[in-house]
Amino acid sequence: MILEKQESVCGALEALDGAGKFKEDAWTRPGGGGGISRVLQDGAVFEKAGVNISVVYGVMPPEAYRAAKASAADQKSGPVPFFAAGISSVLHPKNPFAPTLHFNYRYFETDAPKDTPGAPRQWWFGGGTDLTPAYIFEEDIKHFHSIQKRACDKFDPSFYPRFKKWCDDYFFIKHRSERRGLGGIFFDDLNDYDQEMLLSFATECADSVVPAYIPILEKRKDTPFNESHKAWQQLRRGRYVEFNLVYDRGTTFGLKTGGRIESILMSLPLTARWEYDHEAITDCERPISCLTRRNQKREVKSGNC
């Protein structure tokens, strides 16, 4: 499944970009397994787009086990034999009005001996798809969420409201008291359904990525923008970097299991910005934010920041 989704998503992204091509790196993990990383940089549409797959196994240290499984955060355990397979992608367009997209779907097994404290034999699915725009267009958000809901409703009507809230709560930058983006779906430690059903669900969610995202890009990729728009996008990307490096469990797991650093940090944009003591003004007619500096006098008119 992950091989098929990598191929189909990369094909759709290359067709949309029209100029950029994915560079492919196949890699092996010293402890067992490996993966295929595909990255497109400096294309016509994408500043950076990565679609990675991995199938890894071996023994993970206790801190990596706790990073991989939320319910194990407070457990004490020794080294844990594991198997993990998944696909992960982050897409950063050049145009500030085109949103960043992240999706990830994965399967874990741990196979520790029964007498290993805190690490019984178990399996679970995790993943999700979420949208992070710098500028908000309500019609784009409605379209994106409607596709996520449609994928969820095919399996259980409780999935969408449950996983939407989970996404909102997970992608929260605690030290900023800000949400990273405008949500989507997210789930983890999911094993209270039949394995085959959950595999079908993860496959359906992965299949929904292209129809949820490509129509938005087609509308926004050629929108005219200026330096102020680009500066705001760079600041929002700074927030993206902060979340991924401080809170993201996938990043933590990869770093603590000796993963390939280039693949782990594929999610970071080529460029970002951290401006000291900036403020966002949100009183424009258009549903977007404008950038200003504290103590810098600037006349702000509705719809013309």
Disulfide bonds with the S-S distance in Angstrom:
Cys284-Cys305 2.36
